Amino acid sequence: MSYRKLEVWQLARDIANDIHNMTLSELPKFEMHEIVSQIRRSSKSVKSNIVEGYGRRNYKQDFIKFLIYSLSSNDETIDHLETLYETGSLNNKKLYNNLHSKIDLLGKKLNKFIQSIEREHNVDSSTKKKTDNNKTTSTPKIKNPASRIQKQVSRCDWCGNDPLYVKYHDEEWGVPVHDDRVHFEMLVLEGAQAGLSWLTVLRKRENYRKAFDNFDVNKVAKYSEKKIEKLLQNPGIIRNRLKVRSAITNAQAFIKIQKEFGSFDKYIWQFVNNKPIINKWKKVSDLPATSKESDALSKDLKKRGFKFVGSTIIYAHMQSIGMVNDHITSCFRYEEVIK
C-alpha cells in the first residue's frame, strides 16, 4: 500500500497546500508572515514524517515515533494558527475555520492510525516471539556497544547516551515541582521547544537563564520592545520573535494566576487533584502525546492569555514537572520518583 493513499497523508497535503496558497492580502504584516512560515514548516513536517515513517513500516516502533512527532507538529500548527487569528493578522474567518477543522481532524486521524499500527506491532511481536522460541538460541550481536557505558542501568530510551540528556532524565524529569520560579522556567523552555528537540533546548538552558534574568517572572513581565530586540540578537537562545514575545505574555498571565490562587503551583496542581498521576507504561512507544488533564489545563491557560500552550506542549510540561510519572516501569527512576 502506498503512503499516498493514506487518509492522514491526504489531509496533511491539503493543509499544507491551503497554507501555501494564502495570499499576501490575507497576510499583511511581517510578524504574521513569520507565523505562517512556521505553520507551513509544521504542516510539512507532518507530511514528511508520515512519508519517512511509512517508508520504515517494517520497523513499527520507529513508525510510531514518527507519527507521535507528527501529532506534536500538528498541535504546534494549531497553536500558530490560533495566534494568527487572535492577533487579527488572519482576518479571513472562513479560511481560519476551514484550516482549524482540518488540522484538528488530522490529529484525530493520526491518533487512530497510531493505535492501529500499535495493535499490528503487538500481534507481530507475539508471533515473532513464538517463532524465536522454536529456534536454536544463539549469542546475540551487540548493536549498540555504547549502551554498555550505562553500566546496565535501565532507563527510558528517549534520553539516549548524551550526558546532558541522561542527567536531565536521571535528576529532573518526572520529579514533582512546587517552586513557582521553576514552573515559569519550564513553561518558557517548553514553549521554546515547540517544533524542536528537547535536547536543543537543554543545551541552551543556561543561556536562557542568563538572558531571562534567571526566569524572574516579575522582571520578564516588564520587558520592553528594546529588550525584545536585544533577546532576538542573542545567539544563545532560540531567536524566534513569537516565542520570545510569548515568554513576556505568559509572565504577565502567570503573575495574574499567582495573585488569584496565591501561587502558580497551587493553580497548576489542581488539574491532577494535587498528586502525581502514576502511569505504568511498559515501553516508551506507549506514552501518549496528550491526556484529558493536559487538554483541560491547556484550554484554561489559553483562556487566561498564555501562548504556546497546546495540549501536546502542556502534556510534556506535566511530565517534566512530575504531575505525571511517565518513566517506563523498567526504568530505575520509576520507583524512585514514586517515593
MOBEL-V815281 format. One line per field, one symbol per residue. ss: DSSP state (H for helix, E for strand, L for the rest). psi: psi as a letter, one per 20 degrees, with the letter a starting at -180 (. if undefined). burial: # if it has 24 or more other ideal C-beta (glycine too) atoms within 12 Angstrom, else .. A space follows every 50 residues. Layout:
BEGIN
ss=???
psi=???
burial=???
END
This chain:
BEGIN
ss=LLHHHLHHHHHHHHHHHHHHLLLLLLLLLHHHHHHHHHHHHHHHHHHHHH HHHHHLLLLHHHHHHHHHHHHHHHHHHHHHHHHHHHLLLLLLHHHHHHHH HHHHHHHHHHHHHHHHHHHHHHHHHHHHHHHHHLLLLLLLLLLLHHHHHH LLLLLLHHHLLLHHHHHHHHHLLLLLLLLHHHHHHHHHHHHHHLLLLHHH HHHHHHHHHHHLHHHLHHHHLLLLHHHHHHHHLLLLLLLLHHHHHHHHHH HHHHHHHHHHHLLHHHHHHHHHLLLLEELLLLLHHHLLLLLHHHHHHHHH HHHLLLLLLLHHHHHHHHHHLLLEELLLLLLHHHHHHHL
psi=pqhiiphhghghggggggghjprhhimiqghhhgghhhggggghhgghhg ghghikiimhgggggghghhgghghhggggghggghijhojnhggghggg hggghggghgghgghhhgghghgghgghggghhiqpproqqohnhhhhhj kjpprpihibjpggggggghhgpipppkphghggghgghhhhhpirqhhg ghijghhghghklkkohhghhjprhghghghiioiiromogghghhhggh gghghhgghgihqhghghihikkkqqporlphqhihprhrrhghgggggh ghhjjqqllrhgghghghghjjhpojpqhiphighghg.
burial=..#..#.##.######.##..#...##...##.##############.## #.##..#..##.#########################.##.#..##..## .###.##.###.##..##..#............................. ....#####.....##.###.######..#################.#.. #####..#..###.#.#..##.#....#..##....##.########### #####.##....###.###.##...##.#.#.#########.###.##.# ##.#.#######################..#.##..#..
END
